[in-house]
């Protein structure tokens, strides 16, 4: 009987502590910031960036897929050249998501997650793509989206095409 009594007593103490810790005095809600405003990429901008990235790669002879995600990593648009490999849409999506999720380009993440690096375990997470071609899209230093390109002969060209996609919308972003 004693263990049940101590359990009930400790439960009451915990309940009392949680009420004290998470209760705000009446009128205190006016002193807190209740919402935040954030910018995120629009569908229109995502379409322009994706088209520009595909065209940049086509001009170099590479058939690719491009995915543009919003600031939360949610897909806004995916385009695939009709001759791009079947794996390219998923890889492009993973690259864009990875860049936004870890707030860094996938080319840079390749370096910091290499074997024996402190962050090497990130490579084991679902949905990540540690290969060049995933870049952040930013407005005044804040992430508004990401772009992933897959299918060029290497991560360097994927990066170049992603940069062309961002360049196509950068003026519009800067005007906001």
C-alpha positions, -999 to +999 in steps of 0.1 A: +000+000+000+028+024+008+042+024-028+008+034-042+005+062-016+040+076-025+032+073-062+000+092-058+017+118-036+045+123-061+020+126-089+003+154-071+036+171-066+045+168-103+011+180-113+015+210-089+050+218-103+038+215-139+009+239-132+033+263-115+059+261-143+036+265-172+010+289-159+012+325-169-003+352-147-034+369-159-025+397-183+010+382-190+000+371-225+004+407-237+041+405-230+048+375-253+052+373-290+025+350-301+032+347-338+061+351-363+061+361-399+083+342-423+089+344-460+086+314-482+091+308-519+060+311-541+049+285-566+055+309-594+091+316-584+096+278-579+084+272-615+107+299-629+137+286-610+131+250-620+127+258-657+159+279-657+178+251-640+166+225-665+175+248-694+209+255-680+217+218-678+202+211-713+225+238-727+255+218-712+241+186-727+228+172-694+193+158-690+182+164-654+153+166-629+149+196-607+129+200-575+122+232-557+110+231-521+096+257-498+114+268-465+100+237-448+112+213-474+078+207-489+079+202-527+066+231-547+076+218-582+095+189-598+105+190-635+121+161-653+137+163-688+121+136-708+155+119-712+166+122-676+170+089-656+142+075-636+161+081-603+166+118-609+133+132-596+136+115-562+173+124-560+166+160-568+139+161-542+162+146-516+189+171-524+166+201-521+151+188-488+186+180-474+199+215-481+169+232-464+168+207-436+204+211-427+207+248-438+236+242-460+244+232-496+247+195-502+282+200-516+293+214-482+274+187-464+294+161-483+325+174-466+312+178-430+295+144-430+324+124-444+336+093-426+352+101-392+336+135-391+315+144-361+284+147-383+289+116-403+258+100-388+236+124-407+242+103-438+222+074-422+190+095-419+161+089-442+156+112-472+191+128-471+212+131-502+249+138-496+259+146-531+263+180-548+233+197-564+212+209-535+213+246-527+195+270-504+174+298-518+177+328-495+162+363-490+184+386-470+201+357-454+169+339-444+160+306-461+129+308-483+134+275-501+158+250-517+166+237-551+179+202-560+193+192-594+200+156-603+213+139-635+242+159-647+276+141-650+285+152-615+276+173-585+295+203-597+273+206-628+242+200-608+253+229-585+259+251-616+224+244-629+209+250-595+227+283-593+212+293-627+178+285-613+183+307-583+198+335-605+166+335-625+145+345-595+171+364-573+161+399-585+124+391-577+135+378-543+156+409-536+127+432-545+105+418-518 
